[in-house]
Amino acid sequence: MRAESRPWPALALVLNAFIWGTSWWAFRQLHEKAGLHPLWTTAGIYLMAVVVIAGSRPAALTQFLRTPALWLIMLASGTTNATFNWGVTVGDVVRVVLLFYLMPLWTVLLARLMLHEKPSAAALLRVALAIGGAAFVLWPEDGRPMGPPQLTDMLGLIGGFSFALNNVMLRRESRRSESARALAMFFGGTVVSAALACAIGPPQVPAPGTLAPSWLGFAAALGGLFLLSNMALQYGAARLPANATAVIMLTEVVFASASALALGAGAITPAVAVGGALILGAAALAAWRP
């Protein structure tokens, strides 16, 4: 039996999407009940992953320190995690996740600038769909002219852009070891989140207080889940075609939307539904291209 026909790689990607799609609930618990801002939560749990990877793969740390390109992956991944986790913790989960998945728009632009890939007609169609979807999601419900995006909407947009940059850089640096790239991504989550938290400061981002042992265990378990999700992503993506990986990863939107609607952390209006369909259509076209 060929590796591609076994269910395990696909199930690993679904597990990764499920962890990411439902992680907002854990961040909200730590924010609302333990008083820990999502930026500090992200910095703390990713630091756990950095310690695990650096301790078990010391060569990855050496390669990371000697490779400037991995530092850009660190910044892109760190911005992705800081903005996404912050957005889904304090905002409408459905809106933030949909705006995050404007990746086809940013990927076409970044691939043109960084990889010198000329956009095809199909790529321009995906860009048009993504822009149209974003307009539906962001347009005020009362019919007023569109103003500056809200903070949580901006966090979703910035997160999607930085994630697209992260993916383009991972393509360009695919010859680097998986452990070095994973270390760069987790280290970025720690550094960028902590730097943002310190730069903004109280009262918007209160300093972390002393957590009860139960909440420390909860945060440690969340860190373990994110480390597991990264391992699942690398396992699945290495054994399936890239387009299959991209299609399966879209299930994150399903997990996030379903859990948010069930727990009252998001809403789907007709405009958001139309915009979401356009955005996901663009992402699906990008995933299914030859």
C-alpha positions in Angstrom: 0.0 0.0 0.0 1.4 3.4 -1.0 1.9 6.0 1.8 -0.6 8.4 0.1 -3.4 5.8 0.3 -3.1 5.3 4.0 -5.4 7.4 6.3 -2.7 8.4 8.8 -1.2 11.5 7.0 -4.7 12.9 6.3 -5.8 12.2 9.8 -2.7 13.9 11.1 -3.5 17.1 9.1 -7.1 16.9 10.4 -5.8 16.7 13.9 -3.6 19.8 13.3 -6.6 21.7 11.9 -8.8 20.6 14.8 -6.2 21.8 17.4 -5.8 25.2 15.7 -9.5 25.6 15.0 -10.6 25.0 18.6 -7.6 26.6 20.4 -9.5 29.8 20.8 -11.5 28.3 23.6 -8.4 27.5 25.7 -7.0 31.0 25.1 -10.3 32.5 26.2 -10.3 30.4 29.4 -6.8 31.6 30.3 -7.8 35.2 29.4 -11.2 35.4 31.1 -10.7 33.2 34.1 -7.0 33.3 34.8 -6.4 36.9 33.7 -3.6 36.0 31.3 -3.6 38.0 28.1 -3.3 35.9 24.9 0.0 37.5 24.0 1.6 36.3 27.2 -0.1 32.9 26.8 1.4 32.5 23.3 4.8 33.5 24.5 4.7 31.1 27.4 3.4 28.0 25.7 5.7 28.5 22.7 8.6 28.8 25.0 7.9 25.3 26.3 8.0 24.0 22.7 11.3 25.9 22.1 12.9 24.2 25.1 11.7 20.8 24.0 13.0 21.1 20.4 16.3 22.8 21.3 16.9 20.2 24.1 16.1 17.2 21.8 17.6 18.6 18.6 20.6 20.8 19.5 21.7 20.8 15.8 18.5 22.6 15.0 19.5 25.4 17.3 22.9 25.7 15.7 21.3 25.8 12.2 18.8 28.4 13.3 21.4 30.7 14.7 23.6 30.5 11.6 20.8 30.9 9.0 19.4 34.5 8.6 16.6 33.2 6.4 15.2 31.3 9.3 15.1 34.5 11.3 12.6 35.9 8.7 10.5 32.7 9.2 10.8 33.4 13.0 9.3 36.9 12.5 6.6 35.8 10.1 5.5 32.9 12.2 5.7 34.9 15.4 3.5 37.6 13.9 1.1 35.0 12.7 0.7 33.3 16.0 0.6 36.5 18.1 -2.1 38.2 15.9 -4.2 35.1 15.3 -4.3 34.0 19.0 -5.0 37.6 20.1 -7.8 38.0 17.5 -9.7 34.8 18.3 -9.5 35.4 22.0 -11.1 38.9 22.1 -13.0 39.0 18.8 -15.6 37.2 16.7 -13.9 33.9 16.0 -15.7 33.4 12.6 -14.7 36.8 11.3 -11.1 36.6 12.4 -10.6 33.1 10.9 -12.2 34.0 7.6 -10.0 37.1 7.3 -7.0 35.0 8.2 -7.8 32.8 5.3 -7.2 35.6 2.8 -3.9 33.8 2.3 -4.5 33.2 -1.5 -4.4 37.0 -2.0 -1.3 37.6 0.0 0.5 34.4 -1.4 0.1 35.6 -5.0 1.5 39.0 -4.2 4.4 37.6 -2.1 5.2 34.9 -4.6 5.5 37.6 -7.2 7.8 39.8 -5.1 9.9 37.1 -3.4 9.8 34.2 -5.8 9.4 36.1 -9.0 6.4 34.0 -10.0 4.2 35.7 -12.6 0.5 35.4 -11.6 -1.6 33.4 -14.0 -5.2 34.1 -14.9 -6.3 31.6 -12.3 -4.3 33.3 -9.7 -5.8 36.7 -10.5 -9.3 35.1 -10.3 -8.4 33.9 -6.8 -7.2 37.4 -5.9 -10.5 38.8 -7.1 -12.6 36.3 -5.1 -10.5 36.9 -2.0 -10.9 40.7 -2.2 -14.6 40.4 -2.9 -15.0 38.1 0.1 -13.1 40.4 2.4 -15.4 43.3 1.3 -18.5 41.3 2.3 -17.1 40.4 5.6 -15.8 43.9 6.5 -18.7 45.9 5.2 -20.7 47.4 8.0 -24.1 45.8 8.6 -26.0 49.1 8.8 -25.0 50.1 5.3 -22.6 52.8 6.2 -19.4 53.4 4.1 -16.6 51.1 5.1 -14.3 52.7 7.6 -11.0 51.6 9.1 -11.1 47.9 10.2 -11.6 47.1 13.9 -8.7 45.9 15.9 -9.8 42.2 15.8 -10.3 42.4 12.0 -6.9 43.9 11.6 -5.4 41.1 13.6 -7.0 38.6 11.3 -5.7 40.4 8.2 -2.2 40.8 9.6 -2.2 37.2 10.7 -3.2 35.9 7.3 -0.6 38.1 5.5 2.2 37.0 7.9 1.1 33.3 7.5 1.4 33.6 3.7 4.8 35.1 4.1 5.7 32.3 6.4 4.6 29.7 3.8 6.5 31.4 1.0 9.6 31.4 3.1 9.1 27.8 4.0 9.0 27.0 0.3 12.2 28.9 -0.3 14.0 27.3 2.6 12.6 23.8 2.1 16.2 22.4 2.2 16.6 23.3 5.8 15.8 20.6 8.4 12.3 20.3 9.7 13.4 20.7 13.3 15.3 23.9 12.5 12.2 25.3 10.8 9.9 24.3 13.6 12.3 25.8 16.1 12.3 29.1 14.1 8.4 29.1 14.1 8.0 28.4 17.8 10.8 30.8 18.8 9.1 33.5 16.8 5.8 32.9 18.6 7.7 33.4 21.9 9.7 36.5 20.9 7.1 38.4 18.9 4.3 37.8 21.4 6.5 38.9 24.3 7.8 41.9 22.5 4.3 43.1 21.5 3.1 42.5 25.1 5.9 44.6 26.5 5.6 47.3 23.8 1.8 47.8 24.3 1.9 47.3 28.1 -0.8 48.0 30.7 -3.7 48.5 30.8 -4.3 47.0 27.3 -1.9 44.1 28.0 -1.6 43.6 31.8 1.6 42.0 33.1 1.2 38.3 33.8 0.5 37.5 37.4 1.1 34.3 39.4 -1.0 31.5 38.0 -2.6 28.8 40.2 -1.0 25.3 39.7 -4.2 24.2 37.9 -3.9 27.0 35.3 -0.2 26.3 34.9 -1.0 22.7 34.1 -3.7 23.9 31.7 -1.2 26.1 29.9 1.4 23.3 29.8 -1.2 21.0 28.2 -2.0 23.6 25.6 1.7 24.0 24.8 1.9 20.2 24.4 -1.1 20.3 22.0 0.6 22.9 19.8 3.8 20.9 19.7 1.7 17.8 18.7 -0.1 19.9 16.0 3.2 21.0 14.5 4.5 17.4 14.5 1.2 16.2 12.9 1.4 19.0 10.2 5.0 18.0 9.3 4.1 14.3 9.2 1.1 14.8 7.0 2.5 17.4 4.7 5.6 15.4 4.0 3.5 12.4 2.9 0.7 14.0 0.9 0.7 16.2 -2.2 0.7 19.9 -1.4 -2.8 20.5 -2.9 -4.2 17.7 -0.8 -2.6 19.2 2.3 -4.1 22.6 1.5 -7.6 21.2 1.0 -7.5 19.3 4.3 -6.2 22.4 6.2 -9.4 24.2 5.2 -11.2 22.1 7.8 -9.7 24.4 10.4 -12.4 27.0 9.3 -15.1 24.3 9.8 -13.8 23.4 13.3 -13.4 27.1 14.3 -16.8 28.2 13.0 -18.7 25.3 14.4 -17.2 25.5 17.8 -17.6 29.3 18.0 -21.2 29.1 16.9 -21.9 26.3 19.4 -20.3 28.3 22.3 -21.5 31.8 21.4 -18.1 33.2 20.3 -19.1 34.1 16.8 -22.0 34.8 14.4 -22.7 34.3 10.8 -24.7 37.0 9.1 -25.8 36.8 5.4 -22.9 39.1 4.4 -20.4 37.1 6.4 -21.8 33.9 4.8 -21.3 35.2 1.3 -17.9 36.7 2.0 -16.8 33.4 3.7 -17.9 31.4 0.6 -15.9 33.7 -1.7 -12.8 33.5 0.6 -13.0 29.8 1.0 -13.6 29.4 -2.8 -10.4 31.3 -3.4 -8.5 29.1 -1.0 -10.0 25.9 -2.5 -9.0 27.0 -6.0 -5.5 27.6 -4.8 -5.5 24.2 -3.2 -6.8 22.3 -6.2 -4.6 23.9 -8.8 -2.3 21.4 -10.6 
